[in-house]
Amino acid sequence: MTQACVLERLGAPDDMREIGFRRFSRTTVGIATALILFALAHAAGAMPVQPQESPAVQQAPAQPDAAPAKAAPVATPKPKGMLLYKKPKGMVLYNKPAFHNGHLVFWHGPWRGGAASVAPTPNAKPQDFLILVDSADASAMRMAAEFASTMQSGGLNVGTVPGETSAAALDKAISGDTADLAIVPMDGLIESGKGQTDKGAADWRERAPYIAQLSREPIALIAGRAVTDIRQLAGRKVNVEMPGSATAASAAIVFSRLNIAPDMTHEPLPEALARLARGEIDAIFVVGGDDSRALADFGKDGRFHLVAIPYAAPLQALYCPMRLTASDQPSLIGVDEKIDTIGVAIALVAIDAAPDSPRADRIAPLANLLFEKFDQTLGASDNSNWKEVNLAAQITGWPRLGATQVWLEQNKGAPNAALETFRNMAQSAAAASEGPSGADADRLYESLMQWSGAAQ
């Protein structure tokens, strides 16, 4: 299916969130900062900035007896040896020296608040949001595009940024301020936080709270017909996407917990499929391949299939059981086949949105719009991934964005413990076997109550 999304690339001068320079010595920074800020404020037409007074520059004393005279306009001289940089579009000049990761920073996005913020420029778009999404995950890319379209119809300017969404990549996104939101598999994030008790790790988790748990994406293991058990892949070549990708992180967790040590290769899915067809690798590990056009066109010659991934005890804390049929992958699964595998929960997270931070306050209207309009928009879409979303679902061990928690508390109905228990059982049965679907849970519950005489 063609994805209706506009990819906005970061890195071009007009889209940079911050411009930094190489680290200076402390002595040089004090003098250079005053000169550069002064030159930028006057030459680039930005908001006036008060330069720091240098001991080497003395202000001439006022002449009280001098008659006032109308001075002619004098152009501001350009300091010798200084380079004047044009203001990036949509960025705002700091009104005092600011440092980020050891670099002197001059510009920031219009969303920033606090003592260092100033009024946004006329060209700034304070409602712009960027969603980071794994370019290798076709399902996540589709959900990101649909989410962006829905938010835009609600008056918020939202765009998607393809990239990597592993824990390490998300950490870089936080440090580099390259996105506002991200759609990420939660197994890598939760696993990365285990065993880390230092303050920095805890702060990192708080700075990436989740807005909502989305769908559960199945993990597909593609191999030749000769491979019938995942354990046969020990020591053999298995492609797991590029290093730093969420797929590579998930593969490392799954194989490690199953005590299987394959020889992992790192190539994009189209190239990996070509190598698998030529017999140069033995299997491919794929997360969220339901919407992948390359995968849909692969395996029609009948030489390849999906290998089952057992829902073993070591995997149960991070994954759920799932079953794939020919309707999911017709070229890799026979008409009467059912392949048991595992699925990973993906979530929409806010980046650099610690509690009471300017970013958390800025994202709050977007989160409220998502929750208020979900049933009429995304929840009613043809994409089955959105239909499975339960906005109230919790992710154990990970904080939720404060605005969404407030919304849920204000809009929750009277709890029914028996109904919730029965619904959870029905959903588990649907995922593990041919039991009832989650959508039938309420109807079945009412039937059960009538049969037992509990309901009048």
Summary of the structure (lengths in Angstrom):
residues: 456
radius of gyration: 27.5
end to end distance: 47.8
largest distance: 103.3
contacts: 1339
relative contact order: 0.11
helix: 35%
strand: 18%
